Amino acid sequence: MCNTYCTFGYVNSWGIFQAYYQETFLKDYSPSTIAWIGSLQYALIFFPALIVGRLFDIGRFREVFLSASTLLVVATFLTAQCTQYWQFLLCQGIAVGLACGGVFGCCYPIVAHWFKKRRGLAMGIVAIGSSLGGTTIPIAVKQLIPQVGFQWTMRIIGFLLLAVIGVCNLTMRRRLPPVNVKGGLLNLAAFKNASYTIYCISSLINFLGLYTVLTYVSVSAESLGSSSDLAFYFVSIANAASCFGRWWGGMFADRIGAITVMIPSTLAAGILTYAWPFARSTASLIVVTILYGFCSGTYVALLSNPMMDIGGEGDVGRRVGMFMSITALGAVAGPPISGAINAGTGGYQGVGYYAGSMVVVGVSLMIVVRYLTLGGWTGKM
């Protein structure tokens, strides 16, 4: 949980920074341009998994984890000094994103080492850390900025991350010995498995739409007339709701299979993305935000679990790494595309149609993956 608190929890807090920067440091930039900072975070938390997964397989976990932990804390302190767009892009976008990718990239293989029968529940519990981080960090930022200013707010967040990531460095360890699998960084033979290839594509498409609501919900709340104080809390509301989705998804994944749980919950997230722009009051937007957080949280918590059903435990670090790197392409492009649609149309209806459609298409491909892997419509996966 400490791992995901510092990585996905921190990155999932981006919406609070998007809203704040649009009003202060970067008010002369379009929402789409500002969104590139958060998109780089979303993408880079996945992309380094290609390298991290390979290094994990050959036994270099400790060096990678310590280096990434250090970069995460340093980059957060440097963000406190930023005033220009390129500075935020470099420190909060690239550096924080790469650091989170290095830290999180070690998490799933370690859980896979220690848990088999209850792996889904284990991953669900681990993923709750991202909900806690995504809930508490935005609240802390919102409360601290008026009292101590932006610089000291980021320094306090940096000290918080230092404490939590320190626990990770003291407690995380692998169970199985390193395995130097042949083939170098890539295992292109994995793409001969149609289920694996289609699942990679489905994840890329899903992330073209999945983070749109989380990125823009606070800004859209203000456009409805919500006070800025309340609007800032929508990110925390979504992340708090995702906590229950992650726990529920992990528990039922062990009973009926991860992708069987992911399909209906992710489809619901897509439908809620369609509904989001049509929430015409603060109360209705809160309801949509809570439901969306619950459903999207289930998908993200179980994202890598189908890898075991598709290809087994062998070479898991490298296969998950390739999968995450492909996923990163959708994560980096999704929010800026949504921002550009918003700028071009002057509203969020077109954004909802685009993002919701991406998620629905991604779910359709997940259904294909389940059918191909099981050889039919019934069975546990």
Secondary structure in CASP SS format (residue, H / E / C, confidence):
PFRMAT SS
TARGET T0000
AUTHOR 0000-0000-0000
METHOD secondary structure of the structure
MODEL  1
M C 1.00
C H 1.00
N H 1.00
T H 1.00
Y H 1.00
C H 1.00
T C 1.00
F H 1.00
G H 1.00
Y H 1.00
V H 1.00
N C 1.00
S C 1.00
W H 1.00
G H 1.00
I H 1.00
F H 1.00
Q H 1.00
A H 1.00
Y H 1.00
Y H 1.00
Q H 1.00
E H 1.00
T C 1.00
F C 1.00
L C 1.00
K C 1.00
D C 1.00
Y C 1.00
S C 1.00
P H 1.00
S H 1.00
T H 1.00
I H 1.00
A H 1.00
W H 1.00
I H 1.00
G H 1.00
S H 1.00
L H 1.00
Q H 1.00
Y H 1.00
A H 1.00
L H 1.00
I C 1.00
F C 1.00
F C 1.00
P C 1.00
A H 1.00
L H 1.00
I H 1.00
V H 1.00
G H 1.00
R H 1.00
L H 1.00
F H 1.00
D H 1.00
I C 1.00
G C 1.00
R C 1.00
F H 1.00
R H 1.00
E H 1.00
V H 1.00
F H 1.00
L H 1.00
S H 1.00
A H 1.00
S H 1.00
T H 1.00
L H 1.00
L H 1.00
V H 1.00
V H 1.00
A H 1.00
T H 1.00
F H 1.00
L H 1.00
T H 1.00
A C 1.00
Q C 1.00
C C 1.00
T C 1.00
Q C 1.00
Y H 1.00
W H 1.00
Q H 1.00
F H 1.00
L H 1.00
L H 1.00
C H 1.00
Q H 1.00
G H 1.00
I H 1.00
A H 1.00
V H 1.00
G H 1.00
L H 1.00
A H 1.00
C H 1.00
G H 1.00
G H 1.00
V H 1.00
F H 1.00
G C 1.00
C C 1.00
C H 1.00
Y H 1.00
P H 1.00
I H 1.00
V H 1.00
A H 1.00
H H 1.00
W H 1.00
F C 1.00
K C 1.00
K C 1.00
R C 1.00
R H 1.00
G H 1.00
L H 1.00
A H 1.00
M H 1.00
G H 1.00
I H 1.00
V H 1.00
A H 1.00
I H 1.00
G H 1.00
S H 1.00
S H 1.00
L H 1.00
G H 1.00
G H 1.00
T H 1.00
T H 1.00
I H 1.00
P H 1.00
I H 1.00
A H 1.00
V H 1.00
K H 1.00
Q H 1.00
L H 1.00
I H 1.00
P H 1.00
Q H 1.00
V H 1.00
G H 1.00
F H 1.00
Q H 1.00
W H 1.00
T H 1.00
M H 1.00
R H 1.00
I H 1.00
I H 1.00
G H 1.00
F H 1.00
L H 1.00
L H 1.00
L H 1.00
A H 1.00
V H 1.00
I H 1.00
G H 1.00
V H 1.00
C H 1.00
N H 1.00
L H 1.00
T H 1.00
M C 1.00
R C 1.00
R C 1.00
R C 1.00
L C 1.00
P C 1.00
P C 1.00
V C 1.00
N C 1.00
V C 1.00
K C 1.00
G C 1.00
G C 1.00
L C 1.00
L C 1.00
N C 1.00
L H 1.00
A H 1.00
A H 1.00
F H 1.00
K H 1.00
N C 1.00
A H 1.00
S H 1.00
Y H 1.00
T H 1.00
I H 1.00
Y H 1.00
C H 1.00
I H 1.00
S H 1.00
S H 1.00
L H 1.00
I H 1.00
N H 1.00
F H 1.00
L H 1.00
G H 1.00
L H 1.00
Y C 1.00
T H 1.00
V H 1.00
L H 1.00
T H 1.00
Y H 1.00
V H 1.00
S H 1.00
V H 1.00
S H 1.00
A H 1.00
E H 1.00
S H 1.00
L C 1.00
G C 1.00
S C 1.00
S C 1.00
S H 1.00
D H 1.00
L H 1.00
A H 1.00
F C 1.00
Y C 1.00
F H 1.00
V H 1.00
S H 1.00
I H 1.00
A H 1.00
N H 1.00
A H 1.00
A H 1.00
S H 1.00
C H 1.00
F H 1.00
G H 1.00
R H 1.00
W H 1.00
W H 1.00
G H 1.00
G H 1.00
M H 1.00
F H 1.00
A H 1.00
D H 1.00
R H 1.00
I H 1.00
G C 1.00
A H 1.00
I H 1.00
T H 1.00
V H 1.00
M H 1.00
I H 1.00
P H 1.00
S H 1.00
T H 1.00
L H 1.00
A H 1.00
A H 1.00
G H 1.00
I H 1.00
L H 1.00
T H 1.00
Y H 1.00
A H 1.00
W H 1.00
P H 1.00
F H 1.00
A C 1.00
R C 1.00
S C 1.00
T H 1.00
A H 1.00
S H 1.00
L H 1.00
I H 1.00
V H 1.00
V H 1.00
T H 1.00
I H 1.00
L H 1.00
Y H 1.00
G H 1.00
F H 1.00
C H 1.00
S H 1.00
G H 1.00
T H 1.00
Y H 1.00
V H 1.00
A H 1.00
L C 1.00
L C 1.00
S C 1.00
N C 1.00
P H 1.00
M H 1.00
M H 1.00
D H 1.00
I H 1.00
G H 1.00
G C 1.00
E C 1.00
G C 1.00
D C 1.00
V H 1.00
G H 1.00
R H 1.00
R H 1.00
V H 1.00
G H 1.00
M H 1.00
F H 1.00
M H 1.00
S H 1.00
I H 1.00
T H 1.00
A H 1.00
L H 1.00
G H 1.00
A H 1.00
V H 1.00
A H 1.00
G H 1.00
P H 1.00
P H 1.00
I H 1.00
S H 1.00
G H 1.00
A H 1.00
I H 1.00
N H 1.00
A H 1.00
G H 1.00
T H 1.00
G C 1.00
G C 1.00
Y C 1.00
Q H 1.00
G H 1.00
V H 1.00
G H 1.00
Y H 1.00
Y H 1.00
A H 1.00
G H 1.00
S H 1.00
M H 1.00
V H 1.00
V H 1.00
V H 1.00
G H 1.00
V H 1.00
S H 1.00
L H 1.00
M H 1.00
I H 1.00
V H 1.00
V H 1.00
R H 1.00
Y H 1.00
L H 1.00
T H 1.00
L H 1.00
G C 1.00
G C 1.00
W C 1.00
T C 1.00
G C 1.00
K C 1.00
M C 1.00
END
